[in-house]
Amino acid sequence: MERFLSIRWKFPFFLPDNEIIREDIADYLFEIQWFDEELGRILALLEQEGQLDNTVIVYTSDNGMPFPRAKSNNYDYGTRVPLAIRWGNQITSHQDVTDFISLVDIAPTFLELAQVPIPESMSGKSFVRQLLSSTSGRVDTQRDTVFTGFERHIATARQGRRGYPSRAIRTDDYLYIRNFAPDRWPAGRPPTLDDIDSGSPTKTYLIAQRQEYEKHTLPDVKKEGDMSLGFLPQGNLSAVVNDPAQALTLMASKRPAEELYEVTRDPGQLNNVADNPDYAQIKEELAEQLAAEMERTDDPWSTGDGSIFDTYKYYAIDKPDKPVAGIDYSDRKVVEGDFQASLHVFQQHPIEKDSQRPRIIRLP
């Protein structure tokens, strides 16, 4: 059991600190440890086959932790993911490189390593230089920003299967977010908040606390089971986090069109300074940088055509009018409730009988 207690973890600044949420995070960390064990088996197999030093291994994640105000958000806990890379005897020492890397940079990096020309149409940039650097810190002074964006997660989150369009730019010191439809619910319509993963004890707890509060204070405002969330209050919201009645507003209330956070002082992104005149110049500069990147990448929201995203079919549910070559639609279906994994995944990776915790494996 000792090995399951060795992870050092800083509790997220934006989540209430109580036993229910700590247990939820403990389960999440256990899933990470399960993955780490599987990675160890992969490395051992590669070594056994004599291919370990001939293989580039990238350890990363597709999104941030599946918790409210994390996954499906442009805040750090939603977009910042681990990135560790091993390449046999080509990488000879450990380096902590601070250059900003986006996952779209992985493909051009692989192409350069394979000595294949990188198509001009690729928006990512190779980071071979950073990969082979012999020093830590900032290798390329031009890699001082990263851009992120969000459209849709769960089809049923909003009426008409609409998304929550937002784009962001992150620098060493600041995070600027542009919300293009601030009238929409960022986590999905109350009370279900579908864009927050279902089956989460944290989500269930926060909703229950809010509904209990409204039942006693706003009995005539909303029908039973609904919630009156409205718009997110301005200013520093640190005090809201551990207020059982108000914590959900931080996760699910409507947000302003612009958000700006000084991440060096506000790592949890709880104090929006977008309307603070002291930050007006910084906000203007970041907004211009973001707009330029959106224009460079032909983002529909930069040309006034952003609503086209709401018209795209949601292939987890819909079948296309004309089948796309190479895609088998026979097993496409609506997945209700929590994520479900195919049985064969568990058959190939059986759960050990002596596990100290149930192994919860969520696959989209």
C-alpha positions, -999 to +999 in steps of 0.1 A: +000+000+000+030+023+006+035+028-031+000+043-035+008+071-011+040+083-027+025+109-051+030+145-041+000+166-050-010+202-046-047+204-040-064+224-068-071+260-057-106+261-072-121+230-056-136+228-021-112+210+002-132+182+019-133+145+023-156+138-007-135+157-032-102+144-017-114+108-022-124+117-058-090+130-065-074+100-048-093+078-073-080+099-101-044+097-089-049+059-087-058+058-123-026+077-131-006+052-112-023+024-131-013+040-163+022+044-150+024+007-142+012-001-178+039+022-192+065+004-172+053-029-188+056-013-222+092-002-216+101-036-203+087-052-234+105-028-257+137-036-238+131-073-240+126-070-278+158-049-282+138-018-294+139+005-264+168+027-276+153+028-311+119+041-300+107+076-292+083+075-263+060+104-256+042+105-222+013+130-222-024+134-219-053+145-241-067+170-216-065+182-180-081+164-150-118+154-155-131+178-128-153+209-128-134+240-141-106+217-154-113+195-184-132+213-212-119+247-200-091+269-210-078+273-175-045+257-166-060+226-150-079+220-183-051+225-208-018+220-190-008+183-194+023+163-187+049+159-214+079+136-209+099+122-238+124+094-239+146+085-269+172+059-261+208+072-262+198+103-282+186+121-251+215+117-227+205+138-197+174+150-180+164+186-188+135+208-176+128+229-207+104+258-202+096+265-238+058+264-245+048+232-264+014+224-278+003+189-287-001+200-323+037+202-323+041+165-318+033+155-355+059+178-371+084+167-345+080+131-355+083+140-392+115+159-386+129+129-366+120+106-395+136+131-419+103+136-437+094+171-450+069+190-428+039+202-448+034+240-448-003+234-439+007+221-404+000+247-377+023+230-352+061+235-350+087+208-345+104+209-311+134+187-320+157+216-309+141+215-274+141+177-273+179+175-279+188+205-258+217+200-234+205+228-211+173+235-191+153+266-191+141+286-222+157+272-253+139+293-279+129+328-269+101+327-295+083+299-277+069+321-250+032+315-257+007+288-263-028+290-278-058+269-268-094+267-277-127+250-269-159+243-288-179+212-279-175+183-255-209+167-249-236+170-276-265+175-251-248+201-230-266+230-246-298+234-267-293+227-304-260+208-296-243+242-294-208+245-280-191+270-258-167+288-282-136+302-265-100+308-274-070+316-251-034+327-250-011+316-222+023+333-215+047+329-186+028+355-166-008+357-179-037+338-192-062+357-215-095+340-225-120+353-251-155+338-247-174+343-280-208+333-266-209+345-230-247+341-230-242+303-231-236+280-201-198+271-200-204+238-183-237+230-200-273+238-190-283+236-154-290+214-136-272+185-154-241+205-165-233+178-191-199+193-201-186+182-167-180+144-168-209+125-154-203+100-126-180+124-108-185+125-070-172+161-071-198+172-096-226+153-077-215+170-044-214+205-058-248+202-075-264+188-043-250+215-022-263+242-045-297+227-048-300+224-010-291+260-007-316+272-032-344+250-017-341+270+015-333+305+001-349+306-034-379+283-031-401+303-055-375+313-081-369+280-099-387+247-102-376+218-081-343+203-093-333+234-114-307+260-104-304+297-105-268+303-114-268+335-135-235+353-143-203+348-125-195+376-101-166+398-109-135+402-087-115+378-066-135+346-061-112+328-037-137+331-009-163+313-030-144+280-033-151+266+001-186+280+004-208+250-002-237+272-014-216+291-039-188+268-050-208+256-080-212+291-094-174+292-100-177+261-121-209+266-140-221+302-140-220+323-172-187+340-178-178+374-192-166+379-228-130+385-216-110+369-188-075+378-177-055+362-150-020+370-136-011+333-132+021+340-113+000+355-085-032+336-092-023+300-101-059+289-097-073+316-120-098+329-095-093+367-098-103+380-132-086+413-138-099+419-174-118+450-162-090+463-140-075+495-156-041+486-143-040+456-167-056+474-197-024+475-218-015+438-211-051+428-220-049+447-253-016+432-262-027+396-255-060+402-273-041+413-304-017+383-302-047+360-300-065+376-328-034+374-350-030+337-343-067+330-351-063+349-384-031+330-392-048+296-386-081+306-405-102+303-373-138+308-383-143+330-353-118+354-368-139+358-400-174+360-385-182+324-395-178+309-360-214+296-359-204+270-384-191+249-355-226+244-342-237+228-375-211+200-375-224+166-369-216+150-336-203+116-347-206+100-313-243+102-320-250+110-356-241+090-387-231+111-417-254+115-447-226+101-468-203+075-451-167+086-448-142+062-462-123+042-437-148+047-408-169+019-394-202+034-381-218+001-372-210+004-335-217+041-331-242+047-303-252+072-277-233+066-244-254+077-215-241+083-180-204+077-172-178+067-198-180+030-208-151+009-220-152-021-242-149-054-225-119-064-245-099-036-230-104-052-196-098-087-209-064-076-222-055-057-191-071-077-162-075-061-128-053-078-102-073-094-074-050-079-047-056-043-058-061-020-028-086+002-047-111-006-074-095+003-107-117+028-125-107+031-161-126+058-180-122+057-218-141+081-240 
